[in-house]
């Protein structure tokens, strides 16, 4: 009775069969334990080998009236003395050998009577699959067709390159904006203003009516509840920028009445920046100002860097900028957009600046060398030219006549 033994998948991929198969090596018959499609097991006493040896074996399958032999190579995988077993794996097995071996094992298991014609039929089978050839694409014929074909290819590469450049530019611009640009907050046009508050409670009996006042002129008069009057004079030759109360109005102490601006003062821009960004301005920064009418001023000078003395609100510092254009008094208080660029103060910006300086120096040196060479080449030509006096040529005359 035929006995079938299965091993775990991690040990062997094919089931082993105990069949009446002979195994011959160098003319000597070996004791077979079991056989499978992938290998064979032998008794240890019948062969002296080590793991890794490759043996030339001949398998003999006895059938009714004849015996079928199959030469095959096998590699020794292990030698288990305690189990009296040598495990071998078939190597360099051709597709026909594999088909014939499987056919023989299946015939033994099913009890099928195998004839010589069946074996020849199995051997003649072609088990390897044919690869279907893909017909080549037709090549364009004619100059116009080739030009259109290559044009499409070039257009495709150009499109891919353009998209790649756009993507790289977008990522680079986003990184630059995140790392080096600081938007200014609450930016506006302003000037050096003086606010005149009410010195006490009372009624305004006089307020300067003109748009300009001179230093020492009375600005306002307040009559108190006890009938006493307080007169406030102008501290400067100023322009009245804003009025908050009129004559005959009652005011409280500290209430703003007028806002003055010195005639000699110039307008400027103020913008607040976060507390954690102040140090970057001291390393180097520039600004871009955009006004309400759409005008943009680039590379604006920073007139005053933020400091603790300019601390206007919790966590924010004031930066003073030159406007970069003419501004009228009516624009005071208008909001503007300010973006600070701190790239020049960064380590990369410093390296780029040094490279630009070196390139400029090298360019000047090369230009000076070429100019010097040009002057040397033109010197003989100038020497050969005749001298002139008032547009007339002077000819050399001999001393004798």
MARDREN-686473 format. One line per 10 residues: for each residue x, y, z of C-alpha. Coordinates in steps of 0.5 Angstrom, whole numbers, plus 500, padded with zeros to 3 digits. Layout:
X,Y,Z ~ ...
REM end
This chain:
500,500,500 ~ 503,507,498 ~ 504,512,504 ~ 504,519,503 ~ 507,524,508 ~ 506,531,508 ~ 511,536,511 ~ 510,543,513 ~ 510,549,508 ~ 516,552,511
520,545,510 ~ 518,543,503 ~ 513,545,498 ~ 511,539,495 ~ 508,532,498 ~ 513,526,499 ~ 511,519,496 ~ 513,513,499 ~ 514,509,492 ~ 518,503,489
523,508,486 ~ 530,506,485 ~ 536,511,485 ~ 542,510,482 ~ 549,514,483 ~ 555,512,480 ~ 553,505,478 ~ 551,504,486 ~ 543,503,488 ~ 541,507,494
536,506,499 ~ 530,511,497 ~ 526,513,503 ~ 521,518,499 ~ 520,522,493 ~ 517,528,491 ~ 517,533,485 ~ 522,537,488 ~ 527,532,491 ~ 528,525,494
530,522,501 ~ 535,517,502 ~ 538,513,507 ~ 544,515,511 ~ 548,509,510 ~ 548,508,503 ~ 552,515,501 ~ 557,519,505 ~ 556,526,503 ~ 555,533,506
550,539,505 ~ 552,543,499 ~ 554,537,495 ~ 551,536,488 ~ 550,529,485 ~ 548,526,479 ~ 543,521,480 ~ 538,516,476 ~ 531,515,478 ~ 528,508,475
521,508,475 ~ 519,500,474 ~ 512,499,470 ~ 509,493,467 ~ 514,490,462 ~ 519,496,462 ~ 523,500,467 ~ 523,508,465 ~ 530,512,467 ~ 530,519,469
537,522,470 ~ 537,528,474 ~ 542,533,479 ~ 540,533,486 ~ 543,538,491 ~ 544,535,499 ~ 540,540,503 ~ 542,536,510 ~ 544,530,513 ~ 540,527,519
544,522,522 ~ 539,521,528 ~ 533,520,523 ~ 537,516,518 ~ 536,521,513 ~ 539,525,507 ~ 535,530,504 ~ 536,532,497 ~ 533,537,492 ~ 533,537,485
537,542,481 ~ 537,545,474 ~ 531,541,472 ~ 528,542,465 ~ 521,543,464 ~ 521,536,460 ~ 524,533,466 ~ 519,536,471 ~ 513,534,467 ~ 515,527,466
517,527,473 ~ 510,529,475 ~ 507,525,470 ~ 510,518,473 ~ 508,520,480 ~ 501,522,478 ~ 501,515,475 ~ 503,511,481 ~ 498,515,485 ~ 492,513,481
494,506,479 ~ 494,508,472 ~ 497,503,467 ~ 503,507,463 ~ 505,505,456 ~ 511,507,452 ~ 507,512,448 ~ 504,516,454 ~ 511,517,456 ~ 513,519,449
507,524,449 ~ 509,527,455 ~ 516,528,453 ~ 514,531,447 ~ 510,537,450 ~ 512,544,450 ~ 511,547,457 ~ 515,553,456 ~ 510,559,454 ~ 511,563,448
512,570,449 ~ 507,574,444 ~ 511,579,440 ~ 508,586,440 ~ 508,589,433 ~ 512,596,433 ~ 509,602,432 ~ 509,605,425 ~ 514,610,424 ~ 511,617,421
513,618,414 ~ 514,624,410 ~ 518,631,413 ~ 511,634,415 ~ 509,627,419 ~ 516,627,422 ~ 516,634,424 ~ 509,633,427 ~ 511,627,431 ~ 518,630,434
514,637,435 ~ 509,633,440 ~ 515,630,443 ~ 518,636,444 ~ 512,640,447 ~ 510,634,452 ~ 517,635,455 ~ 517,642,455 ~ 510,642,458 ~ 513,637,463
519,642,464 ~ 514,648,465 ~ 510,645,470 ~ 516,642,474 ~ 519,649,474 ~ 512,652,476 ~ 512,647,482 ~ 519,648,484 ~ 518,656,484 ~ 511,656,488
515,651,493 ~ 521,656,493 ~ 516,662,494 ~ 512,659,499 ~ 519,657,503 ~ 522,664,502 ~ 515,668,504 ~ 515,663,511 ~ 522,664,512 ~ 524,671,511
518,676,510 ~ 515,679,516 ~ 508,683,515 ~ 507,689,518 ~ 501,690,522 ~ 497,697,523 ~ 501,700,518 ~ 499,707,517 ~ 502,714,514 ~ 503,719,520
507,725,522 ~ 510,728,529 ~ 503,730,532 ~ 502,734,538 ~ 495,733,542 ~ 493,739,546 ~ 488,736,552 ~ 483,740,556 ~ 487,742,563 ~ 481,742,567
473,742,567 ~ 470,748,564 ~ 467,751,558 ~ 471,753,552 ~ 470,761,551 ~ 476,761,545 ~ 479,756,540 ~ 483,758,535 ~ 480,758,528 ~ 485,758,523
489,752,520 ~ 495,755,522 ~ 498,758,529 ~ 504,761,531 ~ 508,759,537 ~ 506,763,543 ~ 499,765,540 ~ 493,763,544 ~ 490,756,542 ~ 484,756,547
481,759,553 ~ 477,755,558 ~ 473,758,563 ~ 472,754,570 ~ 466,754,575 ~ 469,759,579 ~ 469,764,574 ~ 477,763,573 ~ 480,763,566 ~ 486,758,563
489,760,557 ~ 493,755,553 ~ 498,758,548 ~ 501,754,542 ~ 508,751,543 ~ 510,751,536 ~ 509,754,529 ~ 504,749,527 ~ 498,746,523 ~ 492,745,526
491,737,524 ~ 484,736,527 ~ 479,739,532 ~ 475,735,537 ~ 471,741,540 ~ 468,748,539 ~ 467,754,542 ~ 462,754,548 ~ 462,747,549 ~ 463,744,556
470,739,556 ~ 473,735,562 ~ 480,735,564 ~ 484,731,559 ~ 479,731,554 ~ 483,732,547 ~ 481,739,544 ~ 486,740,538 ~ 492,736,534 ~ 497,740,532
503,738,527 ~ 509,742,526 ~ 510,746,519 ~ 517,743,518 ~ 515,736,520 ~ 515,730,514 ~ 511,725,514 ~ 513,718,515 ~ 510,711,515 ~ 509,707,522
508,699,522 ~ 508,694,528 ~ 512,688,528 ~ 511,682,533 ~ 516,681,539 ~ 519,675,537 ~ 521,678,530 ~ 525,684,533 ~ 532,681,533 ~ 532,680,525
531,687,524 ~ 538,689,527 ~ 541,683,523 ~ 539,687,516 ~ 532,688,513 ~ 528,692,508 ~ 521,694,506 ~ 516,694,501 ~ 510,699,502 ~ 504,699,498
499,705,498 ~ 492,705,498 ~ 492,708,490 ~ 496,702,488 ~ 503,705,488 ~ 509,700,491 ~ 515,703,493 ~ 521,698,494 ~ 527,697,498 ~ 525,703,503
529,705,508 ~ 528,704,515 ~ 529,710,519 ~ 528,707,526 ~ 529,700,528 ~ 524,698,534 ~ 526,698,541 ~ 523,698,548 ~ 522,705,548 ~ 518,705,542
514,699,545 ~ 506,701,544 ~ 502,695,545 ~ 503,689,549 ~ 508,684,545 ~ 509,689,539 ~ 514,694,537 ~ 514,700,532 ~ 518,701,526 ~ 519,708,522
520,708,515 ~ 521,713,510 ~ 515,714,505 ~ 519,714,499 ~ 514,718,495 ~ 511,725,496 ~ 505,725,501 ~ 500,730,502 ~ 498,732,509 ~ 491,729,507
494,722,507 ~ 495,722,515 ~ 492,717,518 ~ 491,713,511 ~ 493,705,512 ~ 498,702,508 ~ 501,695,507 ~ 508,694,509 ~ 512,687,508 ~ 519,687,511
524,683,508 ~ 530,680,512 ~ 533,675,507 ~ 539,680,507 ~ 541,679,514 ~ 540,671,514 ~ 546,667,513 ~ 544,665,506 ~ 543,672,504 ~ 550,674,507
553,669,503 ~ 550,671,497 ~ 552,678,498 ~ 559,676,498 ~ 559,672,492 ~ 556,678,488 ~ 561,682,491 ~ 567,677,489 ~ 563,677,482 ~ 563,684,481
570,685,483 ~ 572,679,478 ~ 568,683,473 ~ 572,689,474 ~ 579,686,474 ~ 577,683,467 ~ 575,689,464 ~ 581,693,466 ~ 585,688,463 ~ 582,688,457
582,695,457 ~ 589,695,458 ~ 591,691,453 ~ 586,695,448 ~ 591,701,450 ~ 597,697,448 ~ 595,695,442 ~ 592,702,439 ~ 599,705,442 ~ 603,704,435
597,706,431 ~ 597,713,435 ~ 605,714,434 ~ 604,713,426 ~ 599,718,426 ~ 602,725,423 ~ 601,731,428 ~ 596,737,427 ~ 596,744,428 ~ 589,747,428
587,742,423 ~ 593,742,418 ~ 598,737,418 ~ 606,738,420 ~ 611,735,415 ~ 618,734,418 ~ 623,739,414 ~ 630,738,413 ~ 635,743,416 ~ 639,744,409
636,747,403
REM end
